[in-house]
Amino acid sequence: MAIGVKPRVKVPKTASAGDVITIKTLISHKMESGQRKDKEGNRIPQSIINTFSCDFKGQNVITVSLSGAISTNPYFQFKAIVPESGDFEFTWNDDDGSVYTETKTISVG
Amino acid sequence: MQFNRRDALIIGAGAATVALLPMQAFAAAGDDEIMAFTGGADVTEGGIVLTAPEIAENGNTVPVAVSAPGAVSIILIATGNPNPKVAKFTFGPLAGSQDASTRIRLAGTQELIAVAQMADGTFARDSKIVKVTIGGCGG
């Protein structure tokens, strides 16, 4: 597991049923592109987060497949519909097999 | 084996083709990705908006946004990168609108292409030229 990986997600705490909300996500990750070389001129192997997905109660909001061209600390902003109170689940899959998750609860009042 | 004029011409033509290959491979860098995505279907302009800065000072983090109402998925291609594939966004049933933004790396000044697959199976594209002052792929 890569060190110092910390997901940060911004979801509003409340919304009305059927509202469209903006979600911002950021995860601290080096996203080693596989193009850089070390001091000896050896290529540093690629080590990135390859997939990101956001789900709400098992229904998908967005899935992103990433490549080495995504910047360090991958950031995504997108919109989601809130049908009812529940949890947004965020998943990042690392090349090394690690899975990072984050959950945010939203209540419909 | 006899080496006559005809053989010489064939060998010469072959050498010229080999010399031209890298150029073609470079030009087709993004086309291959688009072909793989569309499966050869017609791609029309319009229906998708790609937002990117005209000039990016730092190629390591270039903010881009794609928006395509009614799209199922969108791919982003950086034609001048060593690996032209950037990202693929797939929208689920709970997507509020078919748009997303992120930050990407660009190796140098180049054309960015976004291709969207619409719900009815058609494809739309948009492109932007981004001038990069400092490239973002390491040396």
gemmi code that builds the backbone of each chain (N, CA, C; Angstrom):
import gemmi

chains = {
    "A": [
        ("MET", (0.844, -1.194, 0.000), (0.000, 0.000, 0.000), (0.876, 1.240, 0.000)),
        ("ALA", (0.547, 2.122, -0.882), (1.286, 3.395, -0.950), (1.101, 4.142, 0.366)),
        ("ILE", (2.106, 4.908, 0.745), (2.033, 5.600, 2.033), (1.354, 6.955, 1.887)),
        ("GLY", (0.728, 7.379, 2.971), (0.138, 8.710, 3.021), (-1.022, 8.929, 2.092)),
        ("VAL", (-1.790, 7.887, 1.817), (-2.951, 8.059, 0.947), (-4.151, 8.434, 1.801)),
        ("LYS", (-4.712, 9.611, 1.539), (-5.820, 10.074, 2.361), (-6.914, 10.646, 1.458)),
        ("PRO", (-8.089, 10.011, 1.448), (-9.167, 10.552, 0.628), (-9.884, 11.708, 1.320)),
        ("ARG", (-10.271, 12.686, 0.539), (-11.065, 13.792, 1.060), (-12.247, 13.980, 0.123)),
        ("VAL", (-13.451, 14.054, 0.715), (-14.653, 14.173, -0.096), (-15.533, 15.269, 0.468)),
        ("LYS", (-16.107, 16.056, -0.404), (-17.006, 17.118, 0.019), (-18.404, 16.837, -0.531)),
        ("VAL", (-19.330, 16.531, 0.390), (-20.725, 16.276, 0.016), (-21.583, 17.127, 0.937)),
        ("PRO", (-22.613, 17.800, 0.432), (-23.489, 18.557, 1.327), (-24.132, 17.628, 2.368)),
        ("LYS", (-24.396, 18.157, 3.582), (-24.958, 17.296, 4.641), (-26.440, 17.044, 4.435)),
        ("THR", (-27.132, 18.043, 3.877), (-28.563, 17.875, 3.653), (-28.922, 18.282, 2.233)),
        ("ALA", (-30.057, 17.762, 1.775), (-30.561, 18.111, 0.444), (-32.045, 17.782, 0.410)),
        ("SER", (-32.734, 18.268, -0.597), (-34.132, 17.882, -0.797), (-34.167, 16.691, -1.741)),
        ("ALA", (-35.207, 15.874, -1.632), (-35.318, 14.688, -2.476), (-35.294, 15.095, -3.947)),
        ("GLY", (-34.492, 14.418, -4.720), (-34.407, 14.701, -6.149), (-33.444, 15.801, -6.521)),
        ("ASP", (-32.831, 16.397, -5.505), (-31.865, 17.476, -5.766), (-30.629, 16.968, -6.509)),
        ("VAL", (-30.036, 17.866, -7.296), (-28.749, 17.570, -7.922), (-27.674, 18.279, -7.115)),
        ("ILE", (-26.749, 17.511, -6.578), (-25.698, 18.098, -5.751), (-24.338, 17.952, -6.441)),
        ("THR", (-23.417, 18.833, -6.058), (-22.052, 18.755, -6.581), (-21.174, 18.063, -5.562)),
        ("ILE", (-20.423, 17.091, -6.023), (-19.510, 16.355, -5.150), (-18.085, 16.622, -5.609)),
        ("LYS", (-17.211, 16.902, -4.647), (-15.794, 17.100, -4.966), (-14.991, 16.052, -4.226)),
        ("THR", (-14.086, 15.399, -4.921), (-13.253, 14.398, -4.273), (-11.781, 14.657, -4.582)),
        ("LEU", (-10.967, 14.344, -3.610), (-9.522, 14.472, -3.776), (-8.892, 13.342, -2.980)),
        ("ILE", (-7.869, 12.720, -3.526), (-7.147, 11.712, -2.760), (-5.670, 11.987, -2.933)),
        ("SER", (-4.944, 11.989, -1.818), (-3.507, 12.254, -1.902), (-2.807, 10.995, -2.399)),
        ("HIS", (-2.227, 11.098, -3.563), (-1.549, 9.953, -4.170), (-0.541, 10.485, -5.166)),
        ("LYS", (0.628, 9.838, -5.220), (1.693, 10.338, -6.099), (1.358, 10.232, -7.572)),
        ("MET", (0.590, 9.225, -7.965), (0.252, 8.982, -9.374), (1.523, 8.942, -10.225)),
        ("GLU", (2.424, 8.037, -9.859), (3.683, 7.897, -10.606), (3.348, 7.490, -12.037)),
        ("SER", (3.720, 8.361, -12.985), (3.202, 8.196, -14.350), (3.869, 7.078, -15.146)),
        ("GLY", (5.038, 6.609, -14.694), (5.755, 5.609, -15.471), (6.622, 6.242, -16.541)),
        ("GLN", (6.666, 7.578, -16.602), (7.468, 8.277, -17.607), (8.731, 8.882, -16.989)),
        ("ARG", (8.712, 9.057, -15.673), (9.846, 9.727, -15.036), (11.020, 8.763, -14.867)),
        ("LYS", (12.226, 9.355, -14.748), (13.416, 8.537, -14.532), (14.092, 8.964, -13.242)),
        ("ASP", (14.749, 7.992, -12.579), (15.469, 8.341, -11.355), (16.862, 8.828, -11.712)),
        ("LYS", (17.692, 9.090, -10.681), (19.023, 9.685, -10.899), (19.895, 8.830, -11.816)),
        ("GLU", (19.718, 7.502, -11.765), (20.544, 6.614, -12.586), (19.992, 6.466, -13.999)),
        ("GLY", (18.889, 7.120, -14.264), (18.310, 7.038, -15.600), (17.384, 5.862, -15.797)),
        ("ASN", (17.059, 5.170, -14.706), (16.106, 4.059, -14.821), (14.686, 4.604, -14.741)),
        ("ARG", (13.829, 4.016, -15.548), (12.442, 4.434, -15.548), (11.771, 4.019, -14.228)),
        ("ILE", (11.065, 4.934, -13.593), (10.341, 4.604, -12.372), (9.022, 3.949, -12.791)),
        ("PRO", (8.751, 2.728, -12.309), (7.542, 2.035, -12.788), (6.256, 2.778, -12.417)),
        ("GLN", (5.271, 2.617, -13.283), (3.993, 3.285, -13.064), (3.317, 2.761, -11.806)),
        ("SER", (2.781, 3.681, -11.009), (2.025, 3.304, -9.827), (0.944, 4.349, -9.636)),
        ("ILE", (-0.249, 4.016, -10.073), (-1.333, 5.005, -10.054), (-2.605, 4.401, -9.465)),
        ("ILE", (-3.570, 5.248, -9.256), (-4.920, 4.786, -8.954), (-5.580, 4.568, -10.300)),
        ("ASN", (-6.070, 3.357, -10.565), (-6.566, 3.086, -11.914), (-8.068, 3.256, -12.072)),
        ("THR", (-8.824, 3.163, -10.966), (-10.270, 3.326, -11.079), (-10.811, 4.092, -9.888)),
        ("PHE", (-11.771, 4.941, -10.149), (-12.475, 5.637, -9.085), (-13.965, 5.471, -9.350)),
        ("SER", (-14.737, 5.210, -8.306), (-16.171, 5.148, -8.532), (-16.924, 5.719, -7.346)),
        ("CYS", (-18.112, 6.226, -7.629), (-18.993, 6.762, -6.607), (-20.347, 6.095, -6.752)),
        ("ASP", (-20.852, 5.539, -5.643), (-22.143, 4.859, -5.657), (-23.029, 5.385, -4.535)),
        ("PHE", (-24.322, 5.284, -4.760), (-25.289, 5.649, -3.724), (-26.247, 4.478, -3.579)),
        ("LYS", (-26.189, 3.800, -2.425), (-27.024, 2.625, -2.156), (-26.979, 1.622, -3.306)),
        ("GLY", (-25.788, 1.340, -3.781), (-25.620, 0.326, -4.819), (-25.852, 0.817, -6.230)),
        ("GLN", (-26.343, 2.051, -6.373), (-26.540, 2.592, -7.719), (-25.370, 3.487, -8.070)),
        ("ASN", (-24.858, 3.292, -9.270), (-23.653, 4.004, -9.669), (-23.949, 5.461, -10.025)),
        ("VAL", (-23.054, 6.333, -9.591), (-23.132, 7.745, -9.985), (-22.133, 7.991, -11.117)),
        ("ILE", (-20.879, 7.654, -10.858), (-19.856, 7.845, -11.886), (-18.729, 6.845, -11.653)),
        ("THR", (-18.143, 6.379, -12.750), (-16.957, 5.539, -12.684), (-15.922, 6.173, -13.596)),
        ("VAL", (-14.716, 6.300, -13.114), (-13.661, 6.908, -13.916), (-12.501, 5.934, -14.002)),
        ("SER", (-12.038, 5.650, -15.226), (-10.783, 4.906, -15.328), (-9.668, 5.903, -15.593)),
        ("LEU", (-8.651, 5.821, -14.764), (-7.573, 6.810, -14.791), (-6.366, 6.256, -15.532)),
        ("SER", (-5.510, 7.158, -15.995), (-4.249, 6.751, -16.595), (-3.136, 7.580, -15.962)),
        ("GLY", (-1.923, 7.379, -16.442), (-0.783, 8.121, -15.908), (-0.863, 9.610, -16.157)),
        ("ALA", (-1.774, 10.019, -17.026), (-1.886, 11.440, -17.356), (-2.770, 12.208, -16.377)),
        ("ILE", (-3.268, 11.547, -15.348), (-4.025, 12.262, -14.327), (-3.023, 12.789, -13.291)),
        ("SER", (-3.199, 14.049, -12.901), (-2.233, 14.707, -12.024), (-2.105, 14.034, -10.658)),
        ("THR", (-1.008, 14.325, -9.988), (-0.806, 13.934, -8.600), (-2.013, 14.397, -7.790)),
        ("ASN", (-2.394, 13.631, -6.791), (-3.573, 13.917, -5.971), (-4.822, 14.070, -6.839)),
        ("PRO", (-5.281, 12.969, -7.430), (-6.411, 13.025, -8.375), (-7.641, 13.716, -7.782)),
        ("TYR", (-8.144, 14.666, -8.529), (-9.287, 15.463, -8.100), (-10.413, 15.258, -9.097)),
        ("PHE", (-11.616, 15.060, -8.587), (-12.777, 14.944, -9.468), (-13.927, 15.746, -8.908)),
        ("GLN", (-14.636, 16.379, -9.810), (-15.857, 17.087, -9.428), (-16.948, 16.624, -10.372)),
        ("PHE", (-18.103, 16.277, -9.805), (-19.205, 15.797, -10.645), (-20.519, 16.030, -9.922)),
        ("LYS", (-21.617, 15.716, -10.579), (-22.939, 15.971, -10.007), (-23.692, 14.666, -9.793)),
        ("ALA", (-24.498, 14.639, -8.729), (-25.249, 13.434, -8.409), (-26.671, 13.801, -8.012)),
        ("ILE", (-27.588, 12.878, -8.262), (-28.979, 13.060, -7.843), (-29.150, 12.389, -6.479)),
        ("VAL", (-29.874, 13.051, -5.584), (-30.127, 12.476, -4.262), (-31.595, 12.070, -4.187)),
        ("PRO", (-31.897, 10.769, -4.316), (-33.302, 10.353, -4.269), (-33.846, 10.294, -2.844)),
        ("GLU", (-32.980, 9.997, -1.871), (-33.422, 9.831, -0.481), (-32.201, 9.924, 0.435)),
        ("SER", (-32.448, 9.837, 1.757), (-31.324, 9.838, 2.697), (-30.495, 8.577, 2.507)),
        ("GLY", (-29.204, 8.707, 2.701), (-28.364, 7.513, 2.563), (-26.898, 7.866, 2.508)),
        ("ASP", (-26.106, 6.868, 2.143), (-24.646, 7.040, 2.116), (-24.117, 7.051, 0.687)),
        ("PHE", (-23.241, 8.002, 0.435), (-22.465, 7.975, -0.804), (-21.194, 7.200, -0.505)),
        ("GLU", (-20.894, 6.232, -1.348), (-19.676, 5.450, -1.145), (-18.691, 5.734, -2.262)),
        ("PHE", (-17.470, 6.038, -1.867), (-16.423, 6.378, -2.828), (-15.330, 5.320, -2.751)),
        ("THR", (-14.881, 4.849, -3.897), (-13.870, 3.797, -3.935), (-12.758, 4.166, -4.901)),
        ("TRP", (-11.526, 4.025, -4.453), (-10.363, 4.218, -5.321), (-9.590, 2.907, -5.350)),
        ("ASN", (-9.244, 2.424, -6.534), (-8.459, 1.199, -6.655), (-7.042, 1.534, -7.092)),
        ("ASP", (-6.085, 1.114, -6.286), (-4.680, 1.377, -6.571), (-4.108, 0.258, -7.436)),
        ("ASP", (-3.085, 0.590, -8.242), (-2.374, -0.408, -9.043), (-1.809, -1.533, -8.187)),
        ("ASP", (-1.403, -1.210, -6.938), (-0.780, -2.226, -6.087), (-1.818, -3.102, -5.384)),
        ("GLY", (-3.076, -2.952, -5.735), (-4.111, -3.809, -5.179), (-4.848, -3.208, -4.001)),
        ("SER", (-4.345, -2.091, -3.463), (-5.033, -1.466, -2.338), (-6.345, -0.847, -2.814)),
        ("VAL", (-7.302, -0.816, -1.897), (-8.577, -0.161, -2.175), (-8.810, 0.852, -1.072)),
        ("TYR", (-9.037, 2.078, -1.443), (-9.311, 3.124, -0.460), (-10.788, 3.485, -0.570)),
        ("THR", (-11.446, 3.589, 0.587), (-12.873, 3.900, 0.548), (-13.199, 5.058, 1.483)),
        ("GLU", (-14.289, 5.698, 1.199), (-14.775, 6.795, 2.020), (-16.297, 6.788, 1.905)),
        ("THR", (-16.976, 7.107, 3.032), (-18.429, 7.134, 3.016), (-18.910, 8.467, 3.541)),
        ("LYS", (-19.883, 9.046, 2.883), (-20.460, 10.313, 3.346), (-21.974, 10.143, 3.402)),
        ("THR", (-22.549, 10.560, 4.528), (-23.989, 10.420, 4.704), (-24.667, 11.743, 4.345)),
        ("ILE", (-25.774, 11.628, 3.647), (-26.569, 12.803, 3.335), (-27.992, 12.541, 3.797)),
        ("SER", (-28.607, 13.565, 4.403), (-29.967, 13.364, 4.864), (-30.925, 14.262, 4.085)),
        ("VAL", (-32.022, 13.683, 3.705), (-33.042, 14.412, 2.955), (-34.085, 14.881, 3.959)),
        ("GLY", (-34.202, 16.168, 4.092), (-35.118, 16.703, 5.096), (-36.315, 17.415, 4.501)),
    ],
    "B": [
        ("MET", (22.225, -15.130, -55.172), (21.061, -14.362, -55.620), (21.517, -13.168, -56.451)),
        ("GLN", (20.832, -13.026, -57.577), (21.173, -11.879, -58.436), (20.497, -10.627, -57.911)),
        ("PHE", (21.198, -9.553, -57.954), (20.688, -8.294, -57.427), (20.462, -7.344, -58.599)),
        ("ASN", (19.272, -7.377, -59.156), (19.022, -6.530, -60.329), (18.315, -5.233, -59.933)),
        ("ARG", (18.004, -4.461, -60.943), (17.443, -3.126, -60.706), (16.079, -3.202, -59.999)),
        ("ARG", (15.272, -4.225, -60.392), (13.934, -4.356, -59.821), (14.011, -4.576, -58.302)),
        ("ASP", (14.919, -5.499, -57.903), (15.087, -5.765, -56.471), (15.486, -4.498, -55.729)),
        ("ALA", (16.414, -3.779, -56.337), (16.909, -2.553, -55.707), (15.771, -1.575, -55.470)),
        ("LEU", (14.878, -1.470, -56.437), (13.747, -0.540, -56.309), (12.817, -0.966, -55.174)),
        ("ILE", (12.554, -2.292, -55.103), (11.641, -2.803, -54.062), (12.228, -2.534, -52.682)),
        ("ILE", (13.520, -2.816, -52.540), (14.177, -2.591, -51.249), (14.124, -1.106, -50.884)),
        ("GLY", (14.377, -0.271, -51.878), (14.335, 1.180, -51.639), (12.966, 1.626, -51.165)),
        ("ALA", (11.909, 1.118, -51.804), (10.541, 1.485, -51.444), (10.239, 1.031, -50.022)),
        ("GLY", (10.708, -0.184, -49.670), (10.492, -0.721, -48.334), (11.156, 0.150, -47.279)),
        ("ALA", (12.372, 0.562, -47.563), (13.113, 1.397, -46.616), (12.396, 2.727, -46.399)),
        ("ALA", (11.865, 3.289, -47.476), (11.161, 4.558, -47.369), (9.919, 4.405, -46.497)),
        ("THR", (9.204, 3.281, -46.658), (7.997, 3.036, -45.861), (8.360, 2.944, -44.382)),
        ("VAL", (9.417, 2.205, -44.081), (9.844, 2.045, -42.690), (10.201, 3.403, -42.094)),
        ("ALA", (10.874, 4.246, -42.885), (11.278, 5.552, -42.398), (10.062, 6.427, -42.093)),
        ("LEU", (8.987, 6.232, -42.846), (7.787, 7.055, -42.660), (6.927, 6.579, -41.492)),
        ("LEU", (7.077, 5.316, -41.100), (6.186, 4.726, -40.097), (6.086, 5.515, -38.790)),
        ("PRO", (7.207, 5.913, -38.169), (7.092, 6.625, -36.893), (6.251, 7.891, -37.008)),
        ("MET", (6.366, 8.591, -38.132), (5.580, 9.798, -38.349), (4.087, 9.482, -38.306)),
        ("GLN", (3.719, 8.402, -39.023), (2.302, 8.025, -39.067), (1.826, 7.606, -37.685)),
        ("ALA", (2.660, 6.852, -36.979), (2.293, 6.384, -35.649), (2.027, 7.574, -34.733)),
        ("PHE", (2.832, 8.628, -34.904), (2.651, 9.812, -34.071), (1.327, 10.497, -34.388)),
        ("ALA", (1.040, 10.647, -35.676), (-0.183, 11.332, -36.091), (-1.417, 10.560, -35.639)),
        ("ALA", (-1.291, 9.223, -35.590), (-2.452, 8.407, -35.280), (-2.547, 8.083, -33.800)),
        ("ALA", (-1.707, 8.727, -32.970), (-1.653, 8.395, -31.553), (-3.034, 8.419, -30.905)),
        ("GLY", (-3.763, 9.526, -31.101), (-5.068, 9.628, -30.484), (-6.145, 8.881, -31.254)),
        ("ASP", (-5.945, 8.745, -32.577), (-6.968, 8.113, -33.420), (-7.227, 6.672, -33.002)),
        ("ASP", (-6.149, 5.969, -32.614), (-6.308, 4.580, -32.208), (-7.250, 4.468, -31.012)),
        ("GLU", (-7.048, 5.367, -30.038), (-7.880, 5.351, -28.830), (-9.332, 5.649, -29.188)),
        ("ILE", (-9.521, 6.617, -30.105), (-10.877, 6.987, -30.493), (-11.538, 5.831, -31.245)),
        ("MET", (-10.748, 5.183, -32.131), (-11.275, 4.029, -32.878), (-11.725, 2.927, -31.912)),
        ("ALA", (-10.881, 2.661, -30.909), (-11.193, 1.607, -29.945), (-12.477, 1.928, -29.192)),
        ("PHE", (-12.718, 3.219, -28.984), (-13.885, 3.650, -28.208), (-15.153, 3.634, -29.061)),
        ("THR", (-15.047, 4.151, -30.293), (-16.240, 4.278, -31.138), (-16.492, 3.031, -31.960)),
        ("GLY", (-15.467, 2.212, -32.161), (-15.617, 1.043, -33.018), (-15.797, 1.436, -34.468)),
        ("GLY", (-15.289, 2.593, -34.841), (-15.339, 3.028, -36.233), (-16.591, 3.797, -36.607)),
        ("ALA", (-17.486, 4.030, -35.643), (-18.723, 4.753, -35.936), (-18.417, 6.226, -36.229)),
        ("ASP", (-19.360, 6.887, -36.912), (-19.190, 8.305, -37.228), (-19.185, 9.132, -35.953)),
        ("VAL", (-18.310, 10.119, -35.920), (-18.235, 11.018, -34.769), (-18.568, 12.418, -35.256)),
        ("THR", (-19.590, 13.019, -34.660), (-20.002, 14.351, -35.098), (-19.514, 15.409, -34.117)),
        ("GLU", (-19.444, 16.632, -34.602), (-19.091, 17.756, -33.737), (-20.366, 18.214, -33.023)),
        ("GLY", (-20.199, 18.804, -31.861), (-21.353, 19.353, -31.142), (-21.967, 18.354, -30.193)),
        ("GLY", (-22.656, 18.879, -29.164), (-23.279, 18.014, -28.175), (-22.364, 17.712, -27.007)),
        ("ILE", (-21.121, 18.127, -27.123), (-20.162, 17.935, -26.042), (-19.293, 19.185, -25.950)),
        ("VAL", (-19.009, 19.573, -24.722), (-18.163, 20.746, -24.523), (-16.961, 20.341, -23.674)),
        ("LEU", (-15.778, 20.623, -24.212), (-14.533, 20.374, -23.480), (-13.988, 21.732, -23.059)),
        ("THR", (-13.795, 21.899, -21.770), (-13.272, 23.164, -21.263), (-11.844, 22.961, -20.776)),
        ("ALA", (-10.936, 23.721, -21.351), (-9.530, 23.642, -20.948), (-8.921, 25.025, -21.131)),
        ("PRO", (-7.889, 25.344, -20.352), (-7.281, 26.661, -20.500), (-6.551, 26.786, -21.838)),
        ("GLU", (-6.513, 28.005, -22.397), (-5.805, 28.213, -23.657), (-4.303, 28.055, -23.443)),
        ("ILE", (-3.835, 28.618, -22.321), (-2.428, 28.506, -21.972), (-2.327, 27.915, -20.572)),
        ("ALA", (-1.588, 26.822, -20.443), (-1.365, 26.214, -19.137), (0.092, 26.457, -18.772)),
        ("GLU", (0.304, 27.145, -17.656), (1.681, 27.451, -17.270), (2.413, 26.202, -16.823)),
        ("ASN", (1.701, 25.332, -16.127), (2.314, 24.127, -15.586), (1.598, 22.894, -16.145)),
        ("GLY", (2.308, 22.131, -16.955), (1.715, 20.946, -17.566), (1.438, 19.830, -16.583)),
        ("ASN", (1.912, 19.972, -15.340), (1.700, 18.921, -14.356), (0.284, 18.892, -13.828)),
        ("THR", (-0.383, 20.018, -13.874), (-1.750, 20.045, -13.389), (-2.558, 21.055, -14.190)),
        ("VAL", (-3.257, 20.537, -15.186), (-4.064, 21.367, -16.069), (-5.542, 21.057, -15.796)),
        ("PRO", (-6.295, 22.057, -15.315), (-7.705, 21.780, -15.031), (-8.512, 21.635, -16.324)),
        ("VAL", (-9.246, 20.554, -16.441), (-10.114, 20.365, -17.606), (-11.495, 19.922, -17.140)),
        ("ALA", (-12.505, 20.227, -17.958), (-13.864, 19.813, -17.648), (-14.534, 19.344, -18.928)),
        ("VAL", (-15.334, 18.295, -18.819), (-16.107, 17.828, -19.959), (-17.577, 17.843, -19.576)),
        ("SER", (-18.401, 18.162, -20.560), (-19.837, 18.195, -20.321), (-20.544, 17.750, -21.586)),
        ("ALA", (-21.375, 16.730, -21.472), (-22.099, 16.212, -22.631), (-23.451, 15.704, -22.168)),
        ("PRO", (-24.497, 16.564, -22.214), (-25.815, 16.139, -21.765), (-26.296, 14.909, -22.532)),
        ("GLY", (-26.704, 13.893, -21.807), (-27.217, 12.677, -22.442), (-26.144, 11.651, -22.767)),
        ("ALA", (-24.928, 11.879, -22.315), (-23.852, 10.942, -22.627), (-23.862, 9.761, -21.664)),
        ("VAL", (-23.385, 8.628, -22.147), (-23.212, 7.450, -21.307), (-21.791, 7.445, -20.767)),
        ("SER", (-20.850, 7.720, -21.662), (-19.459, 7.806, -21.230), (-18.685, 8.789, -22.102)),
        ("ILE", (-17.607, 9.276, -21.537), (-16.769, 10.257, -22.224), (-15.317, 9.821, -22.080)),
        ("ILE", (-14.558, 9.874, -23.188), (-13.115, 9.633, -23.056), (-12.373, 10.913, -23.366)),
        ("LEU", (-11.227, 11.029, -22.733), (-10.390, 12.212, -22.897), (-9.038, 11.746, -23.443)),
        ("ILE", (-8.602, 12.397, -24.535), (-7.376, 12.002, -25.225), (-6.432, 13.202, -25.288)),
        ("ALA", (-5.180, 12.997, -24.918), (-4.153, 14.028, -25.073), (-3.229, 13.557, -26.186)),
        ("THR", (-3.382, 14.147, -27.379), (-2.700, 13.618, -28.568), (-1.186, 13.715, -28.485)),
        ("GLY", (-0.655, 14.632, -27.676), (0.790, 14.828, -27.624), (1.472, 14.155, -26.453)),
        ("ASN", (0.736, 13.384, -25.667), (1.343, 12.704, -24.522), (1.968, 11.382, -24.952)),
        ("PRO", (2.980, 10.900, -24.212), (3.571, 9.600, -24.548), (2.516, 8.500, -24.577)),
        ("ASN", (1.548, 8.589, -23.673), (0.404, 7.673, -23.683), (-0.845, 8.545, -23.821)),
        ("PRO", (-1.469, 8.558, -25.009), (-2.531, 9.532, -25.261), (-3.779, 9.364, -24.393)),
        ("LYS", (-3.973, 8.175, -23.833), (-5.161, 7.947, -23.023), (-5.074, 8.765, -21.736)),
        ("VAL", (-6.112, 9.500, -21.399), (-6.100, 10.280, -20.166), (-7.098, 9.693, -19.170)),
        ("ALA", (-8.367, 9.667, -19.534), (-9.367, 9.159, -18.609), (-10.628, 8.782, -19.357)),
        ("LYS", (-11.421, 7.934, -18.721), (-12.722, 7.583, -19.259), (-13.741, 7.733, -18.139)),
        ("PHE", (-14.749, 8.552, -18.373), (-15.804, 8.776, -17.393), (-17.034, 7.990, -17.832)),
        ("THR", (-17.575, 7.189, -16.933), (-18.804, 6.466, -17.227), (-19.865, 6.920, -16.230)),
        ("PHE", (-20.999, 7.356, -16.752), (-22.033, 7.911, -15.880), (-23.089, 6.872, -15.557)),
        ("GLY", (-23.450, 6.776, -14.284), (-24.444, 5.829, -13.823), (-25.825, 6.467, -13.764)),
        ("PRO", (-26.827, 5.684, -13.315), (-28.202, 6.195, -13.281), (-28.395, 7.383, -12.336)),
        ("LEU", (-27.532, 7.550, -11.362), (-27.711, 8.633, -10.396), (-26.839, 9.856, -10.698)),
        ("ALA", (-26.234, 9.897, -11.875), (-25.443, 11.079, -12.238), (-26.389, 12.255, -12.429)),
        ("GLY", (-26.098, 13.353, -11.733), (-26.981, 14.517, -11.791), (-26.975, 15.173, -13.158)),
        ("SER", (-25.801, 15.241, -13.753), (-25.678, 15.716, -15.120), (-24.405, 15.092, -15.670)),
        ("GLN", (-24.301, 15.004, -16.969), (-23.157, 14.294, -17.545), (-21.973, 15.237, -17.683)),
        ("ASP", (-21.489, 15.713, -16.561), (-20.266, 16.490, -16.640), (-19.339, 16.167, -15.471)),
        ("ALA", (-18.069, 16.394, -15.701), (-17.059, 16.080, -14.692), (-15.851, 16.949, -14.956)),
        ("SER", (-15.115, 17.239, -13.893), (-13.863, 17.961, -14.094), (-12.765, 17.318, -13.270)),
        ("THR", (-11.545, 17.467, -13.760), (-10.397, 16.881, -13.101), (-9.155, 17.686, -13.473)),
        ("ARG", (-7.997, 17.196, -13.056), (-6.736, 17.852, -13.400), (-5.831, 16.833, -14.073)),
        ("ILE", (-5.216, 17.242, -15.173), (-4.426, 16.281, -15.929), (-3.007, 16.781, -16.193)),
        ("ARG", (-2.162, 15.855, -16.659), (-0.780, 16.178, -17.033), (-0.693, 16.274, -18.552)),
        ("LEU", (0.023, 17.285, -19.033), (0.255, 17.408, -20.470), (1.755, 17.555, -20.704)),
        ("ALA", (2.280, 16.760, -21.649), (3.726, 16.748, -21.904), (4.177, 18.020, -22.602)),
        ("GLY", (3.302, 18.653, -23.357), (3.663, 19.854, -24.087), (2.445, 20.431, -24.778)),
        ("THR", (2.664, 21.470, -25.572), (1.563, 22.077, -26.320), (0.965, 21.037, -27.258)),
        ("GLN", (-0.324, 20.883, -27.212), (-0.970, 19.823, -27.976), (-2.471, 20.009, -28.052)),
        ("GLU", (-3.108, 19.089, -28.795), (-4.562, 19.110, -28.935), (-5.178, 18.089, -27.988)),
        ("LEU", (-6.192, 18.550, -27.258), (-6.956, 17.672, -26.376), (-8.244, 17.303, -27.091)),
        ("ILE", (-8.626, 16.039, -27.022), (-9.860, 15.611, -27.672), (-10.744, 14.915, -26.645)),
        ("ALA", (-12.029, 15.239, -26.666), (-13.000, 14.528, -25.835), (-14.035, 13.912, -26.762)),
        ("VAL", (-14.339, 12.641, -26.560), (-15.348, 11.964, -27.368), (-16.389, 11.394, -26.408)),
        ("ALA", (-17.668, 11.665, -26.699), (-18.742, 11.188, -25.840), (-19.584, 10.172, -26.585)),
        ("GLN", (-19.970, 9.124, -25.872), (-20.936, 8.183, -26.417), (-22.292, 8.544, -25.839)),
        ("MET", (-23.238, 8.856, -26.710), (-24.567, 9.264, -26.268), (-25.425, 8.032, -25.974)),
        ("ALA", (-26.543, 8.268, -25.274), (-27.430, 7.173, -24.892), (-27.981, 6.445, -26.117)),
        ("ASP", (-28.140, 7.167, -27.252), (-28.685, 6.530, -28.453), (-27.603, 5.864, -29.314)),
        ("GLY", (-26.377, 5.806, -28.799), (-25.323, 5.093, -29.509), (-24.512, 5.944, -30.465)),
        ("THR", (-24.846, 7.234, -30.600), (-24.053, 8.095, -31.469), (-22.860, 8.661, -30.693)),
        ("PHE", (-21.927, 9.220, -31.433), (-20.722, 9.753, -30.810), (-20.542, 11.226, -31.171)),
        ("ALA", (-20.050, 11.992, -30.218), (-19.795, 13.408, -30.464), (-18.401, 13.731, -29.952)),
        ("ARG", (-17.764, 14.732, -30.560), (-16.417, 15.082, -30.112), (-16.219, 16.591, -30.043)),
        ("ASP", (-15.244, 16.982, -29.243), (-14.834, 18.377, -29.157), (-13.328, 18.354, -28.920)),
        ("SER", (-12.653, 19.393, -29.361), (-11.211, 19.428, -29.134), (-10.760, 20.842, -28.806)),
        ("LYS", (-9.641, 20.928, -28.128), (-9.071, 22.211, -27.716), (-7.555, 22.118, -27.830)),
        ("ILE", (-6.948, 23.195, -28.304), (-5.488, 23.269, -28.306), (-5.065, 23.926, -26.989)),
        ("VAL", (-4.172, 23.279, -26.283), (-3.668, 23.838, -25.031), (-2.173, 24.106, -25.182)),
        ("LYS", (-1.788, 25.348, -24.907), (-0.363, 25.696, -24.948), (0.224, 25.455, -23.570)),
        ("VAL", (1.273, 24.660, -23.515), (1.874, 24.313, -22.229), (3.262, 24.949, -22.134)),
        ("THR", (3.476, 25.707, -21.072), (4.764, 26.387, -20.893), (5.813, 25.430, -20.341)),
        ("ILE", (5.450, 24.678, -19.294), (6.373, 23.680, -18.727), (5.677, 22.327, -18.810)),
        ("GLY", (6.284, 21.377, -19.494), (5.688, 20.059, -19.670), (5.603, 19.294, -18.368)),
        ("GLY", (4.702, 18.330, -18.329), (4.424, 17.639, -17.072), (4.647, 16.151, -17.088)),
        ("CYS", (5.661, 15.675, -17.784), (5.858, 14.232, -17.773), (7.212, 13.845, -17.210)),
        ("GLY", (7.907, 14.758, -16.561), (9.206, 14.440, -15.988), (10.237, 14.292, -17.089)),
        ("GLY", (11.506, 14.298, -16.742), (12.518, 14.242, -17.790), (13.257, 13.008, -17.809)),
    ],
}
model = gemmi.Model(1)
for chain_id, residues in chains.items():
    chain = gemmi.Chain(chain_id)
    for i, (resn, *xyz) in enumerate(residues, 1):
        res = gemmi.Residue()
        res.name, res.seqid = resn, gemmi.SeqId(i, " ")
        for name, pos in zip(("N", "CA", "C"), xyz):
            atom = gemmi.Atom()
            atom.name, atom.element = name, gemmi.Element(name[0])
            atom.pos, atom.b_iso = gemmi.Position(*pos), 0.0
            res.add_atom(atom)
        chain.add_residue(res)
    model.add_chain(chain)
structure = gemmi.Structure()
structure.add_model(model)
structure.setup_entities()
